[in-house]
Amino acid sequence: MENFAKMNTIEKEAALNAMYASPNGLQKIAAVMLNPIIRDLLHEGRGRQCLAIDKLQQGMDATYDSDISAKACVCSADGVPQLSVIESGRFIVPTFPIGVQASIKWVESNYRKFDMINRTQERAKSALQSIEDKRIFDLIAFSSKQHYAAQQTTETGRVTLLDLAKAKAKLEKGRVPAAKMIMTPIRAVDVELLYNGATAMGPLFLPQTSEANVNKGLGKNILGLDIVTVPDGDTVTRVINGKEVIEDLPIISDNEIYVLGRPEMVGIMTIRQDVLVETQKWVRGLEDLFAIYEIVGFAVRYAKGQINVHVK
């Protein structure tokens, strides 16, 4: 029933009758009716895959040792420069709250057959992960240029296997085992089609990145590196020339690729309070209020744990 919307009335009735006649058909139809109409896919966080996670006990300081041969970088709390370079032997990771607020009118809940409260919480958590990813990858982009200069691609408009192999070799020469490649789905096309320079045969498909292998749990991998694609974040509202514009939040640029070491060789995400949902009924407004927040901090411990490949 994937193309249900494209069917005519007779075809829809036939499909529903077939489902109803199948085992547990009535339950299947009920389950479909209870699900919300999903107009936007939820954003799934990628940033936590790149950093080591440190959950702090109450009252603990987020203080860490750095490497004297490489700079550290931190994502600062509000009110000071957002990204800072640390050149001392020890550094403190500032922690700060990230939060999303939402409200649901009671009358709106009664208009829908699905659990609107649960759906609202899912969307709010998706927005929270978008903000989290934006902070993390801004920090990685900033720190990737503190130890190594950005590496330019050999060809204009795309990345080749040679470019990725050079970036991996540069990291490993600095005693950092390469583990991941971070890129947008648009740039992942170059990797999946294996642009290995100009050939008479054109681009070659890379079987390691096929959907079948991913479904088997093998994951996308090339040169021994996991391929992590970062889509745009959840929708945000911006004011441009006095008008509100709703658009997706860009996380990283299509022309940037980051080759990273293992999480412990890159940085730390300190968690003072993991994602928490607080609810309250606002009787005067006849609505439910939600506040979803976390208290976290981000730091790149070794600036030589990542390298930027720029598509010129």
N, C-alpha and C positions, 0 to 999 in steps of 0.2 A: 504493500500500500504506500510505497514511497512516492509514487506519482499520482496520489489520490486527487490532488487539486486539479490535475489536467484531465481527469476523467469526466465523461458526460454523466447525466443522471442515471441512465440505465447501467452503465459500467460501475458506478459507485454502489448502486443497490446490489448488483451481482457480487461485488467484492465484500460488502458487509454481510450478505447472506452466506458466502463461503466461509468467512471468519466465524460467523455465528454457529455454523454447522461443524466447525472443527472442535477438537477437545478443548474444554474450558473456554469456548468461544465468547460466551457472555462476559466472563471476567476480563478477557483480552480487550473487548470493546470498552468496558468500563474503565480499564486502566488507561486506554488512549484518551478517553474523555476527561479523565481527572488531570492529565498532564497539561501544563500551560502551553500556550502558543509561544514557542521560542523564536523571537525575531533576531536576537543577537546571541552568538556563542559566548560563553563565559570565558574570561581570561584566566589562564592557569599560570601561576608563577613559575619563572625559570631561574630567577636570581639566586634562590636558596640552594640550587644545585651547584653553584659556582663557589660558594663560600663555606667554610667550616662553621658549624652552628655551636654556639656556647650559651647555654641557658643559665643565667645568673641566679644565685640564691638571693633572697631578700637582703638588701643592704650592702651587697658586694660591689666593689669597684671594678669597672671594666678596664683593667690595666694589663698591658701585654708587653713582652719583649719584642724588639724588632731586630733586623739583621743590619749590622754596621756596613755591609757592602751594598745595601739597597735601601732606598727610601721607603717610608710607609706613608699612606694617605688615609685620611678619615673623612667621613661625611659629617659635617659639623651640625650642631643644633641650630635652630632658628635664631637669627639676630647677629650672626657672624658669617664670614664667607662660607659658602656651602661646602666647598671642597678645600682641604688643607693638606700641605705636605709636611711630614714629620721626619726630621733627620737625627733625632736623638735615639739612644739605646732602648728607651721605654716610652710608651705612649698610652694615653687614655682615650677610649672610644666613647664619645658623647652619646648618650641614649636620649631619645625623644619620642613623643607619641605620634602615631599615624592613625587617623580616625576617619570614619565615614558615618554620616548621619542619614537616617531615612525615616519616613513617616507613611502610615497607611490609614486612610479614612475608613471608618467602620463600614460605611455604606459601600465602598469599593470592594471589600471582602465578600459581601453578599452578592455581588454581581457575577462572581466567577465560580466555576465548579472545582477549581484546583486550590491548593493551599497557597494563598497569596502571601502570607506571612513568611513561609519557608522560601518562596521564590524571591521575595524582597531581600531576605538575608543572604541568599546565594549571590544576588547581583551586587549587594554591598560588599561582600567578601571579595568578589571579582574586582571591584573598583579598588579595594584595599591592596590586593596583590599587584594591580597595575601600578599604583603609586610606589609600592615596595620595589618592583622591578625597575622602575624609572630611576629611583635613587641608586640602586645597586649598579646598574649599567652605566649611569653617568659617572659614578666613582671609578669603575673599571676603565672607561674611556679616558678619564683624566689621568689615572695612574699608569696606563699603558704607555704613555709618552714621557714618563719621568725617568725611565732607565734606558729604554730603547727608542730610537727614532722610528716613526711610522714607516712601515715597509710598503713601497709602491708596487702595484701589480705590473707584471711584464707586458700585459696586453691591456688596451683601453676598453673599458666597459664590462670587463668580466675578470674573474679570478681563475687561475689555472692550478693544476695539481702541483706544478713546480713552485708556485707562490706559497702554497700551504706547506710543502715539504721544506722550503727554506725557512719559514717561520718556525716550524717545529724544530729544525736543526739549531736555529739560533737560541731557542729556549733551552734545549738540552745541552748546548755548549756551556750555558751558564749554570749547569747542574740542576735544572728544573725539568723533571719529566713532563712532557706535554700530555694532556689528557682530554681537552675539549676544544671544539671550535664553536664560537657563538656567531650567529648570523641571522638575518631575516629570511623568511620563506622565499622572498624574491631572489636573494643572492644564493640560496641553497640550490636553485636551478642549475647554476654553473657546476656545482659539486655533483649533483645527481646525474647530470648528463656528461660528467667527466670531461670538461674542456681541457685537453692536454696539449694545447698548442694547435696551430692550424694544420689540419690533415686533409687529405683528399676525401676521406670517408666522412668528415664532419664530426660532430660530437658523438661520443660513445656513451651508452647507458651503463651506469654503475649498479650491478645487481645487489651489492651490499645495502643500498638505500631503498630497495623495493618495498612496497607496502606489505608483500607477503612475509618478508623477513622481519619487518617491524611487528607484524601481528603474531609472529612466533616468539616474540620477546627478544630477538637478536639485536634490535636497535639499529639506528643508522650509524655507520662507522666507516672511516676511511683513514688510511695511514696510521691505524691504531688509535685514532682520535674519535671520540663521540661527537656527533653533529647535533648541536642544540639550536633549534630554530626559535626565534623570539618574535611573535607576532606583535602588532600594535596592541596597546592596552584598551581598557574599556572606554566607553564614550565619555567625553568631558565637554563642558560648556565653557566657551571662551567669549569674551566681549571684544569684537573687532570693529573699529569705526562706529562704536555706539550700538552695534547690533550683536545679539547673542547668536553664536554659531556652535552647533553641536557636531563634534568630530571625534575620531578615534585618537587616543593619546599615543604619539609615536614614542617607542622605547629606544630603539637604536636606528641608525641610518642604514638604508639599503647598500650604501657604498662602504660600509665598515664591517670588518670581520675581526674577531678577537680570538687568538689562540691562547688557551689558558693551561696552566699546570693543574695538578690535583688541588682540591679545595684547601687543604692545609698549607699548600705552597702559594696560595693566592691571598686569602684574607679571612676575615671573621665577621659573622653576623651575631652580635650579642643580643640576646632576648631577655629583657627584664620582665616583660609581661607578654605572653603569647596572645594570639587573637582571642578576644573576649567580647561577648555579646551582652549588652545591657538593654533591658526593655522597660518601658513605662507607659501606662495609659494616661492620656491627656484628655480628661473628661470635658474640659471646656471646649476643646477643639474637635471632640468626637473622633479621636484617632489614636493609633498606637505609635509610639516613638521608639526608634532603635538607635543605639550608638554602638558601632563595632570598631574596636580600636586595639592597638598593640603598642608596646613601648620597646623600641629596638634601637640598635646602633649598627653602623656599617664601617668596616675598615679594610683596606688592602694592606696586608702585613709586609709583603715583599713586592715591590714595584717591578722586579724582574721576573715575576711569576706570570706575566701576561705580555703579549705583543700585539700591536695593531697592524692589520693588513688593510691598506686603503686602496679601493678600486678607483683608478684615475679615469 
